[in-house]
Structure formats: structure tokens, C-alpha cells
Amino acid sequence: MKKLCVILTMAMMLTGLAACSNAGAESAATDTVAATQSVEKESAAESTATESTAETESTEPTVVRMNISSEPDSLDPWQSAASDTSAIFDNVFEGLMSYNSEGEIVPGLAESCDISEDGLTYTFKLRENVTFHNGQPFTSKDAVYSYNHLAGLDGEEAVSSKFAGVESVEAPDDYTFVIHMKEASASFLALTIADVLPEGYEDQATSPIGTGPYKFVEYVPGQRVVFEKKNDYYNEEKMGQIDRVEVYIMTDASAIVSAMMSDQLDLANVSVENAQILGDDFDIYNSPQNMVQIFALNNTYEPLSNVKVRQAINYAVNKQEIIQGVFDGYATELYSNFSPVMSVYYNDELSDVYTTDIEKAKSLMEEAGYADGFDLVIKVPGNYQAHVDTAQILMAQLSQININVSIETIEWATWLEDVYANANYQGTVIGFTGKLDPNDVLVRFKSTYAKNFTKYNNPEYDALIDAAAVEMDDEKRIEMYKECQKIITEDAVGVYICDPNLTMAAKKELKGYTFYPVTFHDFTKLYYEK
Amino acid sequence: MKENWKKLFKTPNFVVGFVMVFIIVFLMMVGFFYLPYDVNAMDVVNKLAKPDNVHLLGTDHLGRDILSRIMQGARISILIGILVVIFGLITGTLVGSVAGYFGGKADEIISKLIDTQMAFPGVLLALMMIAVFGNNLGNIILALGIMSIPRFARITRSGFMKYRDAEFVRASRVRGAGDFYIMFFHILPNIVPDLIVTCSLGFASAVMSEAGLSYLGLGIQPPTPSFGKMLSEAQNYILQAPWYVMIPAIAITFLVMGFNMMGDGISKVMQH
């Protein structure tokens, strides 16, 4: 009996171990997701043009097998919230507008978009030769259906509160679509990348159809999602080159590496360490991903409410040490809550605001009256090893200015509840995922924003970000967002650490993987080199 | 008694187990007086260094000396093992002796409770307690301690049932000895050998559970080293730095297997 007991306990522990190795790998994979425009990428893009025609003529169907680290949360794009899911399904669905690898908003299903002087009317000229995957032609009826649903004008709950600004939509003819707004919003155009679905089609959740360059074929829960090229895609330039893409759901980092080595995958999202193991036999693509890893501080917690203390912390943190220690150097140092990937809005004059200087940090602590330091608890979600490791390095760095850090690893759900929703914490380390719209990135620090868990409260900042949201002049708007970045840097809301790279490993023959400022695996750019 | 010790050291299981445990305990004891490096001193430039004469067991993913962390990490594992066993031993023996000695209704209630608890997965209980009462060492020990009660209670209960009507007990009762005296001065000494075996097995399973909980990110908080924590941090580097995973894994194996084999050895000797 005793022995049986021990055996049972051991068996139980082993199952426990197996279960969590998955969680760990998943986090590792997500952590290292995203982007620097590498040389490889550019050369790949060049050859894409030349190869594409040759590839479509070949008779043997070409297949790319890749991995994603989590199960799709819904096949219906309006129900799905996970970025891992849209990363592959954005090949199936398209919006009126689209985005390119620079993060610019470009025409999608709409050929053009006219915005009225007052910013209240958006007139889209729709493409005429577009069909959905079931053969049904795409017309303004589908756009009306989609936007009525997205904005909740059809009496059902809106898909996202972001569309609350839409007053009404109309379709003067089959290929013109008009949106009337309640008030002007400079960031609305970025929202029109929202997926447009066909009117009257009920099976989106099981057999989704869109207008994109790839068709959904099958989804086997826990195993794979399969896509096939749409041969009559309307846009020659964006036509897929690979006939079939099989996406395998794999979470374990080591399993992914062995799958790559044993030729079961052609393309995979891997951690930096594992990329080094795959080494010379594969092409490694590496690019910042528009993520902001931040050491967020609760600005209402007693010592941290003093801006000098927060600045002292910024002077004491050596970001390069974190980048080397945690990300093996594959990350871009940040100076504000903004990644240089979003080059248009990026304020590049902030790199000198804080340079690591322990003496300066100490004197700031002294001015603030905390020469003897204080205790600080950093809550980190335990499933993200990179954040836990970062916290450990921060602990060592902050001990130099007498801040006595202790780390509390908590579960992801607890983090979302305690830290993100209720701001019940002192310090935390987390990554903000990339957004295309600068407003989405910077609004996190607006005092009235529900999820502003730093509790930063600066009326000047609030006013500026509100003004930027309705400023229709691009130049002025860009300046305003740059100013916003400057304010949150100088006020040291937190320590903006780095933008960790997304690392993809691909077989040598497989070329063309392209990074976007949001998580998106663009199948159409992939091709095999003969 | 002396003879038993001699026999023990002639039992291969016990000797091997003893050597395994001794290595870990020795490392821990040395660690109280001397550590090669500060356990939290990071050197990110030399991270994942192979074992060499600067870092005898290499460095971890943040450039910390693995040997120093093993030496200090052993403290947590062994401390938890000892406290959990003491908790389980005292509570389990008390409960089991009442059930076994008095029988009847008391036995029925206690046995049913223990059966209920045994049916409940131990790790789940620990996870629940951590979720409710917070994540600290005291709660982990309490949770693992509660988990270990049944094994002690059952052994004690069966021992007491065996001896409660034995001749020497009846003789003592006739002489007017109280229940308490009989329970703890007459019967208990007879089941001490069984309890010792249970202790060694309980210790092994507590070390294992702690490692498991830390591995799940729930036990010990970083940067404090413990075997389970080190293993969990090392798993991402299994391909890049296999020795980093091997070292805490071997340490856990030595401690758990060592105590199991010692328990085996003891029970063999006692059966003869």
C-alpha cells in the first residue's frame, strides 16, 4: 500500500510535470514572438516577385507545414480574440482596408476610401470582381451586414465597443459603401481592417468563409488547421504561391524543435535559444514584433507615487543586461511605450532621457527622501518565464539603490484579475502586444482608461491624447503622439524595457516569411526556391 | 539495536540510499558555512556556461552558479521534507491511535475521513490551499503535511488494532494503567519501526511534491533556489544546455530515491 501510494504520487507528479512543460513552452513561444526588419526579409521580398509566376505553373501541389502555439479560440473572426488565431485566419478574411508590413493602412476590399472634411463620413469604393470562398460575389450588401453587426446597429451586441462611434451605414449602390460617424476619430480608418463576412452565411463558426487568398479546409481540434490557396483570387499581386498550408497546434518547445529536425515542419515559431540549436540547417528570421515589455509601476503606491523615485528606478535599470540575459540580445531597447517598428509615430529623441547611472539614481532617491530605500513586491505571471527572469534581474539591479524587491509569481488568470483589472499590485513585468493604431498603444496611460493599471494620472496627457484622437491632420497628429511618448517617458510611468524579437525558423528552401507589426503569418509571401 | 544497525548497513538498498542522501545533505551542510558564489549573483555574459573549474557545475540561464544554488536549494527541499513529516507524523499518529485503540464509532468516523482525504488528489489540495491562503512556505508545508496524514494514520491504526488486545496490554490494564499511558507507553513503541519506514517514504514524497509545486511555479518564489524551481527554469534550455537540467534532476532523484531505498532497507531488516 505504501509503495502503491508512492508510485501514485510519482505518477501524479509526472503528469503534472508533463502538463506544465506545455505551459512553459507556450509561454516561451509567445514571449519571443515579433520583429527588426532583417536583411533576409528584404532579399526574400525581392525574389518573391520573380519566383511567383514560376511557382503557380508547377503541377505538384506545394505544402507548407507550420506551427501555432495555441488552439484557435473561434473560427468566426468576430468571436475570436486571440492574436494567435487571427495570425493565421487573416489569410482567409479581409477587411475594407488592410495593412502592409510597415504597419500602414492600405486598401483591401475597398479600392479607395474618401473621408469627408469634417471626418464624419467615410465613403468606400469597393472592388468589383471579388467573390467569397463559396462563390457568392462580394458587394456592398455584405459590407452593410458586417458593419451593422460590428457596431451593434442590428440590435445585437456590438462586436467591439471601438465601433461605438458609428452612427449609421448605407450602400448607395452595389460597390459604394458609406459609414456615417457620430464624431470625428482619426483612428477609425485603422478599425476598418475588421473582417468583412458574407451576408446570410450561418456557418462561420464551423466552416468559415471570407474573401482572402487562402480558403479554410479543415480544423481538427488539438491537431491542425488546414488552408488551401484560392485560385481565382482577385489580386494577382497578393495571390498565394503555396497550394496548401497545414498549421499544426504544437505547444511544447522541444517538440517543435524535433519536428523541425525530423522534417515534420517547414516553418516554426521558436525561442531564441532553440533557434540557435537549429542553427545552420535552417533560415532564422528575426524581427521586433511591436511588443512593449514594461516594468509597470503602480503610480498610486506610496513611494512610487513620487516621480523622483520612478525616475531613480529608470536610472538604475540596465536594459541591455536584461536584453542579453533574458533575450540573448534578440530584442530592441525601448525608451517609451512605443516600438520603433511603428516608425511613423515613433519618437526617436528619447534614448538619452535615462541612461543607466546608479549615482544619479541614488541622489534622486535621496531627494525623494528614500535614501534608505523601501520594499517593493513585483507580481509576475509565472507562465511567462521571460518576465519572471526579467524580474529577477530587476531585483538585482534595484538592490543597488536600496530597493528591496521580492518577487511573487502568480497565475495568469490571477494576474489579469489582480493586476490588470484591479491594479492591486506595486510593480509588475508584462508585455503589451502590438497594435496598429498609436492611440491603442498610448491610451493605456490615460487616467480614464479602464485598464490603466499603472494608475498614471496626468490631465495634460489625457487632453493631448484626446486631441490626437480627433486630429485629422496627420502631421499634427504624429507630433501629438510623439509628445505623448515624451510625457510618459519623462514622468517615468514605468520602465519601458524592450521589444522582444519574434523568431521564425524556416527550411532553407522555404523563402519569403514576412513580418508585420501585428502577429500575422502571411501565407501569400511564402514560396519554395528551386 | 546495535545489531539492527549492523544489519542495516549490510542491506544494499539502505546503503545505496544512504549514500545518495548523504551526498545531498553533505552539500547542504557545507553550504551553511561556505558557498562558492552568492546564489543570486548574476553574470549574464557567462550564462549557460558548461561545468568547468570556475563554475564546477556550470551556470544557469541568468549566469548564476549552479553548484551554489544546489547547495542552498537543498535547504528548502530538506526543510520542507522534515517539517511535513513531523506534521504528518504527529497528527497522523494521534488520529490513527485513537481510531485503532478505541475502535467503534470513533474508528468509523476517522477512517471514513481518511478515506475521503486519500481519494482527494494531494497536489490538487495543495494548489487549492495556495490559491485560497496565499503562496508562502508555511502554506505549502501545511498543505503537504495534511496530504501526508493518511499514510501515518493508517499505519498507526492497524498497529493499534493489532496490539490493543495483546496480553501485555491487558496485563497493564489490569494493573490500573490509563488509556493514555497504555496507548503511548505500551503500544506506540511497538509500531515505531513501521513509523520510521513511513517517515522515510513520506519525506521522499514531500520532496517530490515540493519539486512539483515549484515546477508549476507555485511553491518557492524566485530567485530563491529550490530543486523543483531550478528544474522548471532549466527545462527551456534542455537542448542548449542539457547539464543545466540534469543537475537539479539528479539532486531530486538522489533525495527522493535515496529516502525510498533507505525505507525499503529498514523495512527489510525489520521483517527478519
Interface residues (C-beta under 8 A of the other chain):
Chain A: M1 K2 C5 V6 T9 M10 M12 M13 G16 L17 C20 S21 G24 A25 A28 A253 S254 V257 S271 E273 N274 Q276 I277 E321 Q324 G325 V326 G382 N383 Q385 V388 D389 A391 Q392 I393 M395 A396 S406 I407 E408 T409 I410 E411
Chain B: N40 A41 M42 V44 V45 K47 H61 L62 G63 P121 G122 V123 N135 R151 R154 I155 V197 T198 L201 A204 S205 M208 S209 A211 G212 Y215 L216 G217 L218 Q221 P222 P223 S232 E233 Q235 N236 Y237 I238 L239 Q240 N260
